[in-house]
Amino acid sequence: MDFQELKGRQSNVALGIAKRLLQDEEGKNSNLVFSPLSIQTLLSLVAAGAKGSTLDQLLSFLSAESIDQLNAFASLLVPLVSADGSPSGGPRLSFANGLWLDKSASLRPSFKQVVDTVYKATLAQVDFRTKAEEVTSEVNSWVEKKTNGLIKEVLSPRSVNCNTLLILANALYFKGAWEEKFDASKTKEDDFHLLNGSLVQVPFMTSQNRQFVSAFDGFKVLRLPYKRGKVLEDKRHFSMYLFLPDSKDGLPALVEKVGSESGFLDRHIPHKKKRVGDFMIPKFNISFGFDASNVLRGLGLVLPFSSTEADLTEMAGRRDIYVSSISHKSFIEVNEEGTEAAACSVAIMLMGRSQSLLKEDKIDFVADHPFLFLIREDTTGTLLFIGYVLNPLEGSASSLPPKGKRKRKDLQKEEEECFTY
C-alpha cells in the first residue's frame, strides 16, 4: 500500500468520525470542529505500544496493514505537514507530541525509539502519586503554549489521579492567510437559515473574483486556498473547502454521504476557477470539545479502553495499562483575513484492572444555511480540521462535562484507594 492509498484510507476514517459526531448528541445541535490529524496521531502512538488483538483492532480502525507501515507513514507525514511555513510567508504551523510518565515506570526501548524518532515527542518524568494536580497544570500549560493560547485547558481538575501511569498528548496550531483576502468593507449582514427553519442575521463576506467552485448533484463545493510560502522546496498547498448542500436542511444527508463513500473528497475537488454570481460566506468562530473515547467506542474501537482486555505492554512492560479516556478540544476562527485554528488530543493511561458535474457558466455560492467545512493539505490530502456550521452566531459549544457537574461515579472512582506501584 503506497502513501496516497493509506492517506485516502485515513481520510475515510476522519470523515467517519465526523459522521458519527453528527449522529451523537454532542454534535446534533451545535457547531462543531475537530482535528482528525490530531486524533489519528494520538491513536497511532497508542498503537505503537500495543500487541495482539488490541494492536489488530487499532490497525484496522486506522486502515493500516502493520505497525511498521503505520510508523513509516507517520515518519513521512509528521515533518511534511507540520513544518512551519510562516518564515517564507506561508501558513504558521505547529505540531507537537508530548508524554508524561510516572517516575516509577520506564518506557520500553522499542516504544521509546518510535516516540523519539517517528513522533518527535518530548518525554517528562512526573509524580502522579503525590503531585497529580501539578502534572495536570503542566499538561494544560503545554497545550496552551503549543496552541498559541487558543486552548487553555484540556484536562479538568481531578481528571488525573494517583492511578495514572502515562499521559499522551498531541497539539496542532494553524494560522493561514487567504490567497485572496476578502474586503472587510464589503462584509454585510444577511439572513442565515437554521435547521429548525428560523432565521438569524449574520455577517457575510463576499467577493466578485473568480473562485474554485463546482456544482454537483445536490451540493456545491468551494475551495479557498491559503497563501503559500515563497520557498521553492515547500510544495505544500493548504486550502479550506466548504461543502454546501442545495437544500437548506440538507447538511445531515450530505455528511452521511461524505462519510460513507470511500474517496468522496478526491472526486469532488474543484480544480478550476469559475465566475460566480451571488457569493456569500459567513464569518464564524467555533470552540468545541468532546470525549473522543465514546465516539471511538461507537465506531468499534473498544479494546484499548478495556481495563481487562487491553494489551498495551509494549509501552512500559506492564500488563495492567489501558486507555482511561481520550479528550479532544478544537478552535477555529474564519474572517476576511484568513483562518486561525488549533486542536489538542490527550489520552490518559491508567493501570489496574477494573457525482456528475453540472456545467454552468456562472455558479452562485451562498452559504446561508448549514454547511460542512474542512482544512486540507492538498499535495498529500491530509485533513487537518473538519467541522460544520449550524449557526455562525454560536460562538462556542462543548460537550465536555461542566466544572462542578461531573458524574458521581467518576468522583467515586477517583476517591478509590490508589494502587501500589
VENURHU-V337330 format. One record per helix or strand of 3 or more residues. SS is the DSSP state (H for helix, E for strand). FROM is the first residue (numbers start at 1). LEN is the number of residues. If there is no record, write none. Layout:
SS:FROM:LEN  SS:FROM:LEN
This chain:
H:3:21  H:25:4  E:32:3  H:36:13  H:52:10  H:67:16  H:86:3  E:92:11  H:109:9  E:122:5  H:128:19  E:164:15  H:184:3  E:188:6  E:199:7  E:211:6  E:219:8  E:238:8  H:251:10  H:264:4  E:273:10  E:284:8  H:292:7  H:303:3  H:313:4  E:321:14  E:338:14  E:362:5  E:371:7  E:382:8  H:408:7
